[in-house]
């Protein structure tokens, strides 16, 4: 009898509902999953290989938005073609712009390539709020993790300590992957990150007898500082190149979102030959013919980079995406 009462009581006990988190891109979804743990159910609108610039507001997207507690967007106009319609038609007060459930992941990002002057369609698909591909700098992944942590904590304050702990674990994993755990015993990740972006990391570490302690992505990329490259989409690798001090010689697109002409490709080929460019980086959704044209005439490698989580098989999580990105870029730039 006593056992029956316990079982009946357990059956009647309320089960905590998980936060329903909707993200636009899969890397935001992965970060939210890592921080939220078993307290969240995360749905990403994009699955990996797609072009995040061109997405339709599907009925299934609207249904997912209707039941979301949090809607996390990349921001900086990346989702301008569909997110406003999605939010409007969701009839969900929680995720309207200005509401606590609407989370712009770019809010704390140091934005690059902010356009000046008059912006019009003759300039191509220019983002008025700056380059939105900030998640390809792994240090920005830490910034976004903090933004998502705070949004989860505001929505579910009873589990704030859990979110804090998981966020700290994620951020530490990025720091260790970037610099190696040994170096982080002596210096803060913030100081190292800034020195890396400013091109002073090697000198900083040499002065302190710590260069041999450097590991991770920074060790892989440091010898490649200043190396020239070409990308299909001009702004795709801007944040990554800024962090590791690489030089983009040009882009196969003459303007953002504009298909390259033969004349433009001829200019790019000449620039690549003049600068000794060894690699052209493109996303899985970019057309192959322009890439094949310039690589066949220059001898450069054409390499697919993981523009999002799950864009390539190796990019299963955000950290693995960054690792795959570093290895892809390094393999291209280090070619003889």
CORSUL-V398849 format. One record per pair of residues at least 4 apart in sequence whose ideal C-beta (glycine too) atoms are under 6 Angstrom apart, sorted by sequence separation. I is the first residue (numbers start at 1). J is the second residue. D is the distance in whole Angstrom. If there is no record, write none. Layout:
i->(I & I)
j->(J & J)
d->(D & D)
This chain:
i->(32 & 36 & 46 & 57 & 74 & 79 & 82 & 85 & 115 & 179 & 187 & 189 & 200 & 215 & 217 & 218 & 237 & 254 & 260 & 282 & 288 & 292 & 294 & 307 & 311 & 316 & 326 & 330 & 23 & 94 & 97 & 127 & 135 & 176 & 179 & 187 & 195 & 196 & 205 & 206 & 214 & 231 & 241 & 253 & 260 & 272 & 295 & 306 & 310 & 315 & 23 & 73 & 95 & 134 & 195 & 205 & 231 & 254 & 306 & 309 & 315 & 94 & 95 & 119 & 153 & 241 & 253 & 295 & 87 & 252 & 23 & 33 & 119 & 175 & 195 & 205 & 282 & 306 & 309 & 315 & 32 & 73 & 153 & 254 & 314 & 21 & 115 & 152 & 280 & 291 & 309 & 29 & 179 & 149 & 175 & 280 & 29 & 280 & 306 & 45 & 114 & 113 & 229 & 234 & 26 & 113 & 149 & 250 & 306 & 21 & 111 & 112 & 227 & 228 & 230 & 234 & 306 & 26 & 225 & 230 & 231 & 232 & 233 & 280 & 284 & 305 & 19 & 20 & 21 & 22 & 23 & 24 & 25 & 43 & 65 & 228 & 250 & 279 & 18 & 26 & 145 & 196 & 249 & 278 & 279 & 280 & 281 & 18 & 221 & 277 & 305 & 62 & 66 & 71 & 279 & 281 & 283 & 57 & 61 & 65 & 69 & 109 & 145 & 269 & 273 & 303 & 52 & 66 & 145 & 249 & 268 & 272 & 25 & 55 & 62 & 65 & 68 & 284 & 57 & 62 & 249 & 265 & 269 & 57 & 75 & 142 & 265 & 269 & 303 & 75 & 76 & 183 & 260 & 70 & 71 & 72 & 73 & 74 & 75 & 109 & 182 & 183 & 301 & 69 & 142 & 70 & 72 & 141 & 108 & 180 & 138 & 180 & 179 & 178 & 252 & 105 & 108 & 177 & 178 & 179 & 107 & 138 & 178 & 22 & 105 & 22 & 28 & 22 & 197 & 199 & 20 & 228 & 230 & 20 & 103 & 20 & 21 & 22 & 23 & 24 & 25 & 228 & 19 & 24 & 77 & 229 & 230 & 231 & 232 & 76 & 77 & 76 & 279 & 76 & 78 & 100 & 139 & 232 & 279 & 24 & 76 & 278 & 74 & 28 & 70 & 70 & 69 & 133 & 137 & 133 & 136 & 137 & 131 & 136 & 134 & 137 & 220 & 227 & 131 & 27 & 217 & 224 & 220 & 35 & 31 & 35 & 32 & 36 & 31 & 39 & 113 & 112 & 35 & 37 & 126 & 35 & 124 & 125 & 35 & 124 & 125 & 124 & 124 & 19 & 34 & 19 & 173 & 141 & 138 & 51 & 49 & 48 & 48 & 49 & 48 & 30 & 27 & 26 & 27 & 25 & 26 & 26 & 30 & 31 & 30 & 27)
j->(36 & 40 & 50 & 61 & 78 & 83 & 86 & 89 & 119 & 183 & 191 & 193 & 204 & 219 & 221 & 222 & 241 & 258 & 264 & 286 & 292 & 296 & 298 & 311 & 315 & 320 & 330 & 334 & 28 & 99 & 102 & 132 & 140 & 181 & 184 & 192 & 200 & 201 & 210 & 211 & 219 & 236 & 246 & 258 & 265 & 277 & 300 & 311 & 315 & 320 & 29 & 79 & 101 & 140 & 201 & 211 & 237 & 260 & 312 & 315 & 321 & 101 & 102 & 126 & 160 & 248 & 260 & 302 & 95 & 260 & 32 & 42 & 128 & 184 & 204 & 214 & 291 & 315 & 318 & 324 & 42 & 83 & 163 & 264 & 324 & 32 & 126 & 163 & 291 & 302 & 321 & 42 & 192 & 163 & 189 & 294 & 44 & 295 & 321 & 61 & 130 & 130 & 246 & 251 & 44 & 131 & 167 & 268 & 324 & 40 & 130 & 131 & 246 & 247 & 249 & 253 & 325 & 46 & 245 & 250 & 251 & 252 & 253 & 300 & 304 & 325 & 40 & 41 & 42 & 43 & 44 & 45 & 46 & 64 & 86 & 249 & 271 & 300 & 40 & 48 & 167 & 218 & 271 & 300 & 301 & 302 & 303 & 41 & 244 & 300 & 328 & 86 & 90 & 95 & 303 & 305 & 307 & 82 & 86 & 90 & 94 & 134 & 170 & 294 & 298 & 328 & 78 & 92 & 171 & 275 & 294 & 298 & 52 & 82 & 89 & 92 & 95 & 311 & 85 & 90 & 277 & 293 & 297 & 86 & 104 & 171 & 294 & 298 & 332 & 105 & 106 & 213 & 290 & 101 & 102 & 103 & 104 & 105 & 106 & 140 & 213 & 214 & 332 & 101 & 174 & 103 & 105 & 174 & 143 & 215 & 174 & 216 & 216 & 216 & 290 & 144 & 147 & 216 & 217 & 218 & 147 & 178 & 218 & 64 & 147 & 65 & 72 & 68 & 243 & 245 & 67 & 275 & 277 & 68 & 151 & 69 & 70 & 71 & 72 & 73 & 74 & 277 & 69 & 74 & 127 & 279 & 280 & 281 & 282 & 127 & 129 & 129 & 332 & 130 & 132 & 154 & 193 & 286 & 333 & 79 & 132 & 335 & 132 & 105 & 151 & 155 & 155 & 235 & 239 & 236 & 239 & 240 & 235 & 240 & 239 & 243 & 326 & 333 & 238 & 135 & 326 & 333 & 330 & 148 & 145 & 149 & 148 & 152 & 148 & 159 & 238 & 238 & 163 & 166 & 256 & 166 & 255 & 256 & 167 & 256 & 257 & 257 & 258 & 155 & 170 & 156 & 319 & 318 & 322 & 285 & 284 & 308 & 310 & 311 & 311 & 309 & 308 & 308 & 309 & 308 & 309 & 310 & 317 & 318 & 318 & 318)
d->(6 & 3 & 5 & 6 & 4 & 4 & 6 & 6 & 6 & 5 & 6 & 6 & 5 & 5 & 6 & 6 & 5 & 5 & 5 & 4 & 6 & 6 & 6 & 5 & 6 & 5 & 6 & 6 & 4 & 6 & 5 & 6 & 6 & 5 & 6 & 5 & 5 & 4 & 4 & 5 & 5 & 5 & 4 & 6 & 5 & 4 & 5 & 5 & 6 & 6 & 4 & 5 & 4 & 5 & 4 & 4 & 5 & 6 & 4 & 5 & 4 & 4 & 5 & 6 & 4 & 6 & 6 & 4 & 6 & 5 & 6 & 5 & 5 & 6 & 5 & 6 & 5 & 4 & 6 & 5 & 5 & 6 & 5 & 4 & 4 & 5 & 6 & 5 & 6 & 4 & 5 & 5 & 5 & 5 & 4 & 6 & 3 & 6 & 5 & 6 & 4 & 6 & 6 & 4 & 5 & 4 & 4 & 5 & 5 & 5 & 4 & 5 & 6 & 5 & 5 & 6 & 6 & 6 & 4 & 5 & 6 & 5 & 6 & 5 & 6 & 6 & 5 & 6 & 5 & 5 & 5 & 5 & 5 & 5 & 5 & 5 & 5 & 6 & 6 & 5 & 5 & 6 & 5 & 6 & 5 & 5 & 6 & 5 & 4 & 6 & 5 & 6 & 5 & 4 & 6 & 5 & 4 & 4 & 5 & 4 & 6 & 5 & 5 & 5 & 6 & 5 & 6 & 5 & 6 & 5 & 6 & 5 & 6 & 5 & 5 & 6 & 5 & 6 & 5 & 6 & 6 & 6 & 5 & 5 & 4 & 5 & 6 & 6 & 5 & 6 & 5 & 4 & 5 & 5 & 6 & 4 & 6 & 6 & 4 & 6 & 5 & 5 & 5 & 6 & 5 & 6 & 6 & 6 & 5 & 2 & 5 & 5 & 5 & 5 & 5 & 5 & 6 & 5 & 5 & 5 & 6 & 6 & 6 & 5 & 6 & 6 & 5 & 4 & 5 & 5 & 5 & 5 & 5 & 5 & 4 & 5 & 5 & 5 & 4 & 5 & 5 & 5 & 5 & 6 & 5 & 5 & 5 & 5 & 4 & 6 & 5 & 4 & 3 & 6 & 4 & 6 & 5 & 4 & 6 & 5 & 4 & 4 & 6 & 6 & 6 & 6 & 6 & 6 & 4 & 6 & 5 & 6 & 5 & 5 & 5 & 5 & 6 & 4 & 5 & 5 & 5 & 5 & 5 & 6 & 5 & 5 & 5 & 6 & 6 & 5 & 6 & 6 & 6 & 6 & 6 & 5 & 3 & 4 & 5 & 4 & 3 & 5 & 5 & 6 & 5 & 6 & 6 & 6 & 4 & 5 & 5 & 5 & 3 & 6 & 5 & 5 & 6 & 5 & 4 & 6 & 4 & 5 & 5 & 6 & 5 & 5)
